[in-house]
């Protein structure tokens, strides 16, 4: 939360520096020092936004905050990233009117006496809860998720066991089929031998007659 506030403050300062630089240029004064400061501030803002992304991803993945709260804060980070891109574009476009810059870039910026915007839209689930209550709520959510994972693991284990039993049954059926095939082949050989024997006896009986 404090990092988000600091990033918003940097964005506001960059917009003011861009306005000051444009005023220098209109008056024919040198703006080289301001350009260096603005470039450095833009880099600083970019790094803070990257840190915000990493922290938010970690908070959501470790269930420190709910998914709904994570989505809300992601929108704030996206808005800050949009402002950073607008500031970058305005920095390169030196002829932009400073009043336009202030109205387009400083909207929603950090102002004195205004609470951090991350806390203004707190969800109903966490509103009014203390730190201990939030920790208990987080622990309860994790326990529910663990219970769901345990149930899913149990289902997968049963399916695995059923698959193994089906595989064993198929192996037994294949062995039975192999035995039947061997039995049929043996019977067929015996029938052919008996048939040849009968033909030989019949031929000898004809010759004797």
C-alpha beads as a LAMMPS data file, in Angstrom:
LAMMPS data file: protein, C-alpha beads

209 atoms
208 bonds

1 atom types
1 bond types

-500.0 500.0 xlo xhi
-500.0 500.0 ylo yhi
-500.0 500.0 zlo zhi

Masses

1 110.0

Atoms # bond

1 1 1 0.000 0.000 0.000
2 1 1 2.783 2.410 0.894
3 1 1 4.627 1.496 -2.317
4 1 1 1.525 2.297 -4.367
5 1 1 1.221 5.663 -2.654
6 1 1 4.876 6.414 -3.324
7 1 1 4.465 5.473 -6.998
8 1 1 1.465 7.793 -7.340
9 1 1 3.487 10.585 -5.732
10 1 1 6.333 10.030 -8.208
11 1 1 3.859 10.145 -11.120
12 1 1 2.482 13.443 -9.862
13 1 1 5.960 14.916 -9.510
14 1 1 6.852 13.800 -13.041
15 1 1 3.768 15.556 -14.438
16 1 1 4.759 18.741 -12.601
17 1 1 8.328 18.491 -13.937
18 1 1 7.051 18.037 -17.491
19 1 1 4.895 21.146 -17.077
20 1 1 7.851 23.097 -15.728
21 1 1 10.085 21.909 -18.581
22 1 1 7.552 22.970 -21.194
23 1 1 7.298 26.386 -19.548
24 1 1 11.084 26.754 -19.753
25 1 1 11.033 25.830 -23.423
26 1 1 8.313 28.358 -24.217
27 1 1 10.401 31.034 -22.516
28 1 1 13.516 29.973 -24.419
29 1 1 15.285 28.754 -21.290
30 1 1 17.397 25.587 -21.042
31 1 1 15.544 22.481 -19.896
32 1 1 18.426 19.993 -20.030
33 1 1 18.603 19.488 -16.254
34 1 1 14.865 18.942 -16.009
35 1 1 15.011 16.372 -18.810
36 1 1 17.619 14.413 -16.848
37 1 1 15.467 14.543 -13.710
38 1 1 12.355 13.469 -15.627
39 1 1 14.139 10.519 -17.254
40 1 1 15.419 9.352 -13.875
41 1 1 11.964 9.723 -12.311
42 1 1 10.326 7.783 -15.128
43 1 1 12.778 4.935 -14.553
44 1 1 12.055 5.065 -10.824
45 1 1 8.313 4.938 -11.492
46 1 1 8.725 1.955 -13.788
47 1 1 10.701 0.078 -11.132
48 1 1 8.055 0.798 -8.495
49 1 1 5.321 -0.506 -10.802
50 1 1 7.309 -3.692 -11.408
51 1 1 7.685 -4.126 -7.644
52 1 1 3.942 -3.620 -7.223
53 1 1 3.240 -6.331 -9.794
54 1 1 5.528 -8.800 -8.007
55 1 1 4.112 -8.035 -4.560
56 1 1 0.528 -8.287 -5.784
57 1 1 1.187 -11.597 -7.520
58 1 1 2.804 -12.953 -4.352
59 1 1 -0.075 -11.738 -2.168
60 1 1 -2.674 -13.432 -4.382
61 1 1 -0.732 -16.680 -4.832
62 1 1 -0.137 -17.049 -1.078
63 1 1 -3.759 -16.084 -0.271
64 1 1 -2.772 -13.035 1.781
65 1 1 -5.729 -11.316 0.097
66 1 1 -8.837 -12.648 -1.614
67 1 1 -9.027 -13.026 -5.377
68 1 1 -11.656 -10.275 -5.536
69 1 1 -9.393 -7.879 -3.645
70 1 1 -6.503 -8.946 -5.865
71 1 1 -8.489 -8.080 -8.999
72 1 1 -9.388 -4.676 -7.557
73 1 1 -5.775 -3.893 -6.749
74 1 1 -4.671 -5.163 -10.163
75 1 1 -6.930 -2.523 -11.722
76 1 1 -5.153 0.133 -9.661
77 1 1 -1.769 -1.122 -10.851
78 1 1 -3.015 -1.135 -14.456
79 1 1 -4.190 2.462 -14.069
80 1 1 -0.791 3.429 -12.698
81 1 1 0.931 1.695 -15.607
82 1 1 -1.286 3.621 -18.052
83 1 1 -0.306 6.896 -16.377
84 1 1 3.356 5.915 -16.649
85 1 1 2.987 5.341 -20.401
86 1 1 1.173 8.663 -20.805
87 1 1 3.927 10.448 -18.904
88 1 1 6.544 8.780 -21.084
89 1 1 4.720 9.906 -24.219
90 1 1 4.306 13.448 -22.898
91 1 1 7.974 13.608 -21.990
92 1 1 8.921 12.806 -25.590
93 1 1 6.301 15.211 -27.002
94 1 1 7.810 18.477 -25.831
95 1 1 5.198 20.633 -27.515
96 1 1 2.260 19.327 -25.473
97 1 1 0.306 21.967 -23.666
98 1 1 1.067 21.718 -19.917
99 1 1 -2.564 22.237 -18.888
100 1 1 -3.532 19.232 -20.975
101 1 1 -0.792 17.229 -19.276
102 1 1 -2.062 18.083 -15.809
103 1 1 -5.655 17.185 -16.633
104 1 1 -4.796 13.890 -18.328
105 1 1 -1.893 12.647 -16.205
106 1 1 -2.608 13.868 -12.688
107 1 1 -6.180 12.604 -12.473
108 1 1 -6.386 10.311 -9.497
109 1 1 -2.935 11.296 -8.292
110 1 1 -1.971 11.413 -4.653
111 1 1 -3.324 14.524 -2.935
112 1 1 -2.745 15.816 0.527
113 1 1 -5.372 14.676 2.993
114 1 1 -6.735 11.913 0.722
115 1 1 -6.655 8.352 1.992
116 1 1 -4.763 5.776 -0.046
117 1 1 -7.147 4.697 -2.859
118 1 1 -6.341 1.055 -2.128
119 1 1 -8.269 1.448 1.124
120 1 1 -11.207 3.490 -0.151
121 1 1 -12.956 0.566 -1.843
122 1 1 -12.466 -2.126 0.764
123 1 1 -14.710 -5.119 0.185
124 1 1 -17.633 -5.972 2.439
125 1 1 -15.867 -9.161 3.529
126 1 1 -12.962 -7.344 5.153
127 1 1 -14.534 -4.004 6.080
128 1 1 -14.282 -3.318 9.795
129 1 1 -12.062 -6.327 10.513
130 1 1 -8.895 -5.979 12.563
131 1 1 -5.552 -7.565 11.795
132 1 1 -6.284 -10.660 13.896
133 1 1 -9.704 -11.038 12.277
134 1 1 -8.163 -10.779 8.822
135 1 1 -5.563 -13.372 9.773
136 1 1 -8.280 -15.743 11.025
137 1 1 -10.298 -15.185 7.863
138 1 1 -7.219 -15.913 5.772
139 1 1 -6.510 -19.054 7.798
140 1 1 -10.123 -20.203 7.360
141 1 1 -9.950 -19.674 3.599
142 1 1 -6.709 -21.651 3.422
143 1 1 -8.240 -24.475 5.487
144 1 1 -11.255 -24.609 3.167
145 1 1 -8.982 -24.725 0.151
146 1 1 -6.893 -27.466 1.778
147 1 1 -10.049 -29.463 2.470
148 1 1 -11.058 -29.100 -1.172
149 1 1 -7.632 -30.225 -2.307
150 1 1 -7.791 -33.232 0.036
151 1 1 -11.177 -34.218 -1.406
152 1 1 -9.830 -33.838 -4.942
153 1 1 -6.768 -35.910 -4.027
154 1 1 -9.014 -38.647 -2.610
155 1 1 -11.078 -38.749 -5.798
156 1 1 -7.945 -38.953 -7.953
157 1 1 -6.587 -41.771 -5.760
158 1 1 -9.808 -43.758 -6.139
159 1 1 -9.766 -43.257 -9.887
160 1 1 -6.139 -44.388 -9.990
161 1 1 -7.012 -47.511 -7.997
162 1 1 -9.956 -48.259 -10.309
163 1 1 -7.658 -47.848 -13.306
164 1 1 -5.157 -50.279 -11.825
165 1 1 -7.906 -52.815 -11.089
166 1 1 -9.237 -52.513 -14.631
167 1 1 -5.707 -52.984 -15.950
168 1 1 -5.237 -56.113 -13.832
169 1 1 -8.583 -57.494 -15.029
170 1 1 -7.582 -56.897 -18.642
171 1 1 -4.295 -58.718 -18.047
172 1 1 -6.187 -61.721 -16.626
173 1 1 -8.622 -61.697 -19.555
174 1 1 -5.722 -61.585 -21.980
175 1 1 -4.147 -64.597 -20.278
176 1 1 -7.441 -66.489 -20.533
177 1 1 -7.711 -65.617 -24.228
178 1 1 -4.129 -66.802 -24.789
179 1 1 -4.929 -70.126 -23.054
180 1 1 -8.074 -70.567 -25.180
181 1 1 -6.083 -69.820 -28.308
182 1 1 -3.496 -72.461 -27.410
183 1 1 -6.253 -74.968 -26.585
184 1 1 -7.997 -74.358 -29.921
185 1 1 -4.715 -74.748 -31.799
186 1 1 -3.981 -78.048 -30.019
187 1 1 -7.493 -79.321 -30.712
188 1 1 -7.179 -78.327 -34.353
189 1 1 -3.884 -80.234 -34.642
190 1 1 -5.485 -83.338 -33.118
191 1 1 -8.434 -83.108 -35.513
192 1 1 -6.111 -82.886 -38.522
193 1 1 -4.141 -85.892 -37.294
194 1 1 -7.329 -87.933 -36.764
195 1 1 -8.594 -86.913 -40.187
196 1 1 -5.399 -88.126 -41.837
197 1 1 -5.607 -91.375 -39.886
198 1 1 -9.212 -91.981 -40.975
199 1 1 -8.279 -91.332 -44.610
200 1 1 -5.424 -93.813 -44.400
201 1 1 -7.675 -96.490 -42.852
202 1 1 -10.334 -95.857 -45.487
203 1 1 -7.761 -96.148 -48.267
204 1 1 -6.426 -99.431 -46.920
205 1 1 -9.945 -100.802 -46.556
206 1 1 -10.681 -99.966 -50.197
207 1 1 -7.492 -101.658 -51.360
208 1 1 -8.318 -104.822 -49.377
209 1 1 -11.784 -104.971 -50.853

Bonds

1 1 1 2
2 1 2 3
3 1 3 4
4 1 4 5
5 1 5 6
6 1 6 7
7 1 7 8
8 1 8 9
9 1 9 10
10 1 10 11
11 1 11 12
12 1 12 13
13 1 13 14
14 1 14 15
15 1 15 16
16 1 16 17
17 1 17 18
18 1 18 19
19 1 19 20
20 1 20 21
21 1 21 22
22 1 22 23
23 1 23 24
24 1 24 25
25 1 25 26
26 1 26 27
27 1 27 28
28 1 28 29
29 1 29 30
30 1 30 31
31 1 31 32
32 1 32 33
33 1 33 34
34 1 34 35
35 1 35 36
36 1 36 37
37 1 37 38
38 1 38 39
39 1 39 40
40 1 40 41
41 1 41 42
42 1 42 43
43 1 43 44
44 1 44 45
45 1 45 46
46 1 46 47
47 1 47 48
48 1 48 49
49 1 49 50
50 1 50 51
51 1 51 52
52 1 52 53
53 1 53 54
54 1 54 55
55 1 55 56
56 1 56 57
57 1 57 58
58 1 58 59
59 1 59 60
60 1 60 61
61 1 61 62
62 1 62 63
63 1 63 64
64 1 64 65
65 1 65 66
66 1 66 67
67 1 67 68
68 1 68 69
69 1 69 70
70 1 70 71
71 1 71 72
72 1 72 73
73 1 73 74
74 1 74 75
75 1 75 76
76 1 76 77
77 1 77 78
78 1 78 79
79 1 79 80
80 1 80 81
81 1 81 82
82 1 82 83
83 1 83 84
84 1 84 85
85 1 85 86
86 1 86 87
87 1 87 88
88 1 88 89
89 1 89 90
90 1 90 91
91 1 91 92
92 1 92 93
93 1 93 94
94 1 94 95
95 1 95 96
96 1 96 97
97 1 97 98
98 1 98 99
99 1 99 100
100 1 100 101
101 1 101 102
102 1 102 103
103 1 103 104
104 1 104 105
105 1 105 106
106 1 106 107
107 1 107 108
108 1 108 109
109 1 109 110
110 1 110 111
111 1 111 112
112 1 112 113
113 1 113 114
114 1 114 115
115 1 115 116
116 1 116 117
117 1 117 118
118 1 118 119
119 1 119 120
120 1 120 121
121 1 121 122
122 1 122 123
123 1 123 124
124 1 124 125
125 1 125 126
126 1 126 127
127 1 127 128
128 1 128 129
129 1 129 130
130 1 130 131
131 1 131 132
132 1 132 133
133 1 133 134
134 1 134 135
135 1 135 136
136 1 136 137
137 1 137 138
138 1 138 139
139 1 139 140
140 1 140 141
141 1 141 142
142 1 142 143
143 1 143 144
144 1 144 145
145 1 145 146
146 1 146 147
147 1 147 148
148 1 148 149
149 1 149 150
150 1 150 151
151 1 151 152
152 1 152 153
153 1 153 154
154 1 154 155
155 1 155 156
156 1 156 157
157 1 157 158
158 1 158 159
159 1 159 160
160 1 160 161
161 1 161 162
162 1 162 163
163 1 163 164
164 1 164 165
165 1 165 166
166 1 166 167
167 1 167 168
168 1 168 169
169 1 169 170
170 1 170 171
171 1 171 172
172 1 172 173
173 1 173 174
174 1 174 175
175 1 175 176
176 1 176 177
177 1 177 178
178 1 178 179
179 1 179 180
180 1 180 181
181 1 181 182
182 1 182 183
183 1 183 184
184 1 184 185
185 1 185 186
186 1 186 187
187 1 187 188
188 1 188 189
189 1 189 190
190 1 190 191
191 1 191 192
192 1 192 193
193 1 193 194
194 1 194 195
195 1 195 196
196 1 196 197
197 1 197 198
198 1 198 199
199 1 199 200
200 1 200 201
201 1 201 202
202 1 202 203
203 1 203 204
204 1 204 205
205 1 205 206
206 1 206 207
207 1 207 208
208 1 208 209
